[in-house]
């Protein structure tokens, strides 16, 4: 019996991880323990037990307090592996990963803090791409946009998620006006169109690419609601994300959001140094990254990856009674 921990039972990513476990070949021989900072999340009803940790979003709760409780629970529940399902958890788990693993028997799947910092700041992402010879969209801090820069362009904060604060600006005056309401905004070259946008995932462990996938996506309020997997996407996308992954050296997974420019050149505009909200989308196409990681650390005899399938998947709302009185 494998005991799997998942943080963020209330988050889209955490729930995607749980659903991927439930659709994997490990599910029937596993127990899932959830962790969150609040009770009664949707995902808390999908796990065998949901544990509440000290809420690190409160200023009076230091990381060390939450980690002390976590270590106790990992030990008591004999958790074999822990997946991180909340983005703001990542720095804490990266900081304490070595300590947790040395004091428990739990494998922590989280990237190093250097990669997390590059991914969390979109200007640092641009600087990494430029410094390492990758194609990139021209990017400037909002106050340093040079004369002659081509508009329309994308205005967005350096940090953030779900397209919050992101807009298309038509000229320098509009960029300056809208930038005043944002924290550390950047102005970025507008690449391609929404029809040219892809979300890509790579599983990378011990200096080797385990597998990768490219999905064409459509967004609604910043989240993917439709994903298409085909076998004729440009090979240049795979070459690009594989080279990026080898340069970044993640521990577990890394996700890349990119568009193709008018010449068909892939240009990345965002890195997610974590599991993605499209994690379960990928499982539907027989790319179950959670299963791959589980099998890497806890190999099953005669295990073989299933061939990927192709098609279109959609996300929709659902309702369910979770308790009766």
C-alpha positions in Angstrom: 0.0 0.0 0.0 1.5 3.3 -1.1 0.5 6.4 0.8 0.5 9.6 -1.3 0.2 13.1 0.1 -1.2 16.1 -1.9 -1.2 19.7 -0.8 -3.9 22.1 -1.9 -7.1 20.0 -1.9 -8.9 23.3 -2.5 -6.8 24.3 -5.5 -7.3 23.6 -9.2 -3.8 22.1 -9.3 -4.2 20.0 -6.2 -7.5 18.6 -7.4 -5.9 17.8 -10.8 -3.2 15.8 -9.0 -5.8 13.9 -7.0 -7.8 13.1 -10.1 -4.6 11.9 -11.9 -3.8 9.6 -9.0 -7.4 8.2 -9.1 -7.0 7.5 -12.8 -3.6 5.9 -12.5 -2.7 2.3 -12.1 -1.5 3.0 -8.6 -4.9 4.1 -7.2 -6.2 0.6 -6.2 -3.1 0.0 -4.1 -2.8 3.5 -2.6 -4.1 5.8 0.1 -4.4 9.6 -0.6 -3.8 12.0 2.3 -4.7 15.7 1.5 -3.3 18.8 3.1 -4.7 22.3 3.1 -5.1 25.4 5.3 -8.9 25.3 5.3 -11.5 22.6 5.8 -14.3 21.4 3.5 -12.6 22.0 0.1 -14.0 20.0 -2.8 -10.8 17.9 -3.0 -11.0 17.1 0.7 -13.9 14.8 -0.1 -11.9 12.9 -2.8 -9.1 11.8 -0.4 -8.9 9.3 2.4 -8.1 12.0 5.0 -7.6 15.7 4.8 -5.2 17.4 7.3 -5.3 21.1 8.2 -1.9 22.7 8.5 -1.1 26.1 10.2 -2.1 28.8 7.7 1.1 30.3 6.3 -0.9 33.0 4.5 -1.2 34.6 8.0 1.7 36.9 8.9 1.9 35.5 12.4 2.4 31.9 11.1 6.1 31.2 10.2 7.0 28.5 7.7 8.7 26.6 10.6 5.5 26.1 12.4 3.7 24.6 9.4 6.7 22.4 8.6 6.8 21.1 12.2 3.2 20.0 12.0 3.7 18.6 8.5 6.8 16.5 9.5 4.7 15.0 12.4 1.9 14.1 10.0 4.2 12.7 7.3 5.7 10.5 9.9 2.5 9.4 11.6 0.7 8.7 8.4 3.8 7.0 6.8 3.5 9.1 3.7 5.8 7.9 0.9 5.6 10.8 -1.5 4.2 14.4 -1.3 3.0 16.4 -4.4 2.6 20.1 -4.1 -0.7 21.5 -5.4 -0.6 25.2 -4.3 1.7 27.7 -6.0 2.4 29.8 -2.9 3.5 26.7 -1.1 6.4 26.1 -3.4 9.0 28.4 -1.8 8.4 26.8 1.7 8.7 23.3 0.4 11.8 24.1 -1.7 13.4 25.7 1.4 12.6 22.8 3.7 12.8 19.9 1.2 16.1 18.6 2.4 15.1 18.8 6.1 11.8 17.1 5.5 13.3 14.3 3.5 16.1 13.8 6.1 13.6 13.6 9.0 10.9 11.5 7.3 10.7 8.7 4.8 8.8 11.0 2.4 9.9 12.0 -1.1 9.1 15.7 -1.7 8.3 16.6 -5.4 9.2 20.3 -5.6 11.7 22.3 -7.7 14.7 24.1 -6.4 14.2 27.7 -5.2 16.3 29.1 -8.1 14.0 27.7 -10.7 10.9 28.8 -8.7 12.3 32.4 -8.6 12.9 32.4 -12.3 9.4 31.1 -13.0 7.6 33.4 -10.5 9.0 36.6 -12.0 8.2 37.1 -15.7 11.0 39.6 -16.2 13.5 37.1 -14.7 12.0 34.5 -17.1 12.8 36.8 -20.0 16.3 37.5 -18.7 16.9 33.7 -18.4 15.7 33.1 -22.0 17.9 35.9 -23.4 21.0 35.0 -21.4 20.8 31.3 -22.5 20.2 31.8 -26.2 16.5 30.9 -26.4 13.9 32.7 -28.5 11.9 35.1 -26.5 9.3 37.9 -26.8 10.9 41.4 -26.4 10.2 42.4 -22.8 10.8 45.7 -20.9 9.9 47.0 -17.5 7.0 49.3 -18.0 9.1 52.4 -17.3 11.9 51.5 -19.7 10.0 50.8 -23.0 12.2 52.2 -25.8 11.0 54.5 -28.5 10.1 52.6 -31.5 8.8 49.5 -29.6 6.0 47.9 -31.7 2.5 48.1 -30.3 0.0 46.5 -29.7 1.7 44.7 -26.8 0.9 42.8 -23.6 1.0 44.6 -20.3 1.1 42.5 -17.2 2.5 42.3 -13.7 5.9 40.6 -13.2 4.2 38.1 -10.8 0.7 36.8 -10.9 -1.5 34.0 -12.2 -4.8 33.4 -14.1 -4.2 36.4 -16.4 -5.0 38.8 -13.5 -3.9 42.3 -14.5 -3.1 41.2 -18.1 -4.3 43.4 -20.9 -3.5 44.3 -24.5 -2.3 47.9 -24.9 -2.4 49.7 -28.2 0.2 52.4 -27.6 2.8 53.8 -25.1 0.3 56.2 -23.5 -2.2 53.4 -22.8 0.6 51.2 -21.4 1.7 54.0 -19.1 -1.8 54.7 -17.9 -2.7 51.1 -17.1 0.7 50.3 -15.6 0.0 52.7 -12.7 -2.5 50.2 -11.2 0.0 47.2 -11.4 2.9 46.1 -9.2 6.2 45.8 -11.1 4.5 45.7 -14.6 6.2 44.7 -17.8 5.4 45.4 -21.4 5.9 42.4 -23.7 5.9 41.8 -27.4 2.5 40.4 -28.6 3.3 37.0 -30.1 1.0 35.3 -32.6 -2.7 34.9 -31.7 -4.7 32.9 -29.2 -4.9 30.2 -31.9 -1.1 29.9 -31.7 -1.0 29.3 -27.9 0.3 26.1 -26.4 0.7 24.7 -22.9 3.5 22.2 -22.6 4.6 19.8 -19.9 7.9 17.9 -19.2 8.6 15.2 -16.6 12.3 15.5 -15.7 14.1 13.4 -13.0 17.7 12.9 -12.2 19.0 14.8 -15.3 16.8 12.9 -17.8 13.6 13.8 -19.6 11.0 11.1 -18.8 8.3 12.3 -21.2 6.7 15.5 -22.6 3.5 16.7 -24.0 2.2 19.7 -26.0 -1.4 20.8 -25.9 -3.1 23.7 -27.8 -5.2 25.5 -25.3 -8.1 27.9 -25.1 -8.5 30.1 -22.0 -11.5 31.4 -20.0 -10.7 33.9 -17.2 -7.0 32.8 -17.3 -7.6 29.1 -17.0 -7.6 26.4 -19.7 -11.1 25.3 -20.5 -10.3 23.4 -23.8 -7.2 21.5 -24.7 -6.4 19.8 -28.0 -3.8 17.1 -28.4 -2.7 16.2 -31.9 0.2 14.3 -33.4 1.1 17.0 -36.0 2.2 19.9 -33.8 5.5 21.4 -34.9 8.6 19.5 -33.9 10.2 22.8 -33.1 8.0 23.1 -30.0 9.2 19.8 -28.6 12.8 20.8 -29.4 12.4 24.1 -27.6 10.8 22.8 -24.4 13.3 19.9 -24.2 16.2 22.3 -24.5 14.6 24.6 -21.9 14.1 21.7 -19.5 17.7 20.6 -19.8 18.8 24.2 -19.0 16.5 24.6 -16.0 16.9 21.1 -14.6 13.6 20.8 -12.7 12.9 18.1 -10.0 9.7 16.5 -11.2 7.8 18.6 -13.6 8.0 21.9 -15.4 5.3 23.6 -17.5 5.8 26.1 -20.3 3.3 28.5 -21.9 4.3 29.7 -25.3 3.1 31.0 -28.7 4.4 30.6 -32.2 5.4 33.9 -33.9 4.5 34.6 -37.6 7.6 32.6 -38.7 6.5 29.7 -36.6 9.2 30.2 -34.0 8.1 29.2 -30.4 8.6 31.9 -27.9 7.9 31.3 -24.2 6.1 33.8 -22.1 5.6 31.9 -18.8 7.1 29.1 -16.8 5.2 27.2 -14.1 7.7 25.5 -11.9 5.1 23.0 -10.7 2.2 20.8 -11.7 -0.2 22.6 -13.9 -3.9 23.2 -13.9 -3.9 21.1 -17.1 -2.4 18.1 -15.2 -5.6 16.1 -15.4 -6.3 17.2 -19.0 -3.0 15.5 -19.9 -4.0 12.3 -18.0 -7.0 12.1 -20.3 -4.6 11.8 -23.2 -2.7 9.0 -21.4 0.0 11.3 -20.3 -0.3 10.9 -16.6 2.7 12.7 -15.1 1.8 11.7 -11.6 1.8 8.0 -12.5 5.2 8.5 -14.2 6.7 10.0 -11.1 5.1 7.3 -8.8 6.5 4.6 -11.0 10.0 6.2 -11.1 10.3 6.1 -7.3 8.1 3.1 -6.6 8.5 1.0 -9.8 5.9 -1.6 -10.7 7.0 -4.8 -12.3 6.3 -4.9 -16.1 5.1 -1.3 -16.0 4.9 0.4 -19.4 3.6 3.8 -20.4 0.4 3.6 -22.3 0.5 5.2 -25.8 -0.8 8.8 -25.9 -4.2 9.4 -27.4 -5.3 12.4 -29.4 -8.4 14.6 -29.4 -10.0 17.5 -27.6 -10.9 17.7 -23.9 -13.1 20.3 -22.2 -13.4 21.5 -18.6 -16.9 22.2 -17.1 -18.6 22.8 -13.8 -20.2 19.9 -11.9 -22.2 19.6 -8.7 -22.3 16.7 -6.2 -23.7 16.0 -2.8 -20.7 15.3 -0.5 -22.6 14.8 2.7 -26.1 13.9 3.7 -27.8 14.7 7.0 
